Amino acid sequence: MSEFAKKHDDVFSQIDSKGVINKKTRLLMVLATSLSSAYQPLTQYLFKNARGLGISQQELDETVALVNAVETSRMKFLLDTIAKGQGQQECIS
């Protein structure tokens, strides 16, 4: 087992565990989570090894697009919240 795999054993054991969600979906969920949290080492590992893990380029592209959509929505919400807060501050002053 590589040093990287040892450090992330908890993640990989969850991916390999038996459950209702299949392994490929678990991998894509981990990838989406690592992308959205900007966890570069795990993201790079998953991208580098995607083919060997059974993930197609199309699935990678869709996962990245979904994460991007969520992040864009989050930023719009944040900016809207800030703008509303600043407007309220101007009315109070």
Buried (B, 14 or more C-beta within 10 A) or exposed (E): EEEEEEEBEEBBEEBEEEEEEEBBEBBBBBBBBBBBEEBEEBBEBBBEEBEEBEBEEEBBEEBBEBBEEEEEEEEEEEEEEEEEEEEEEEEEE
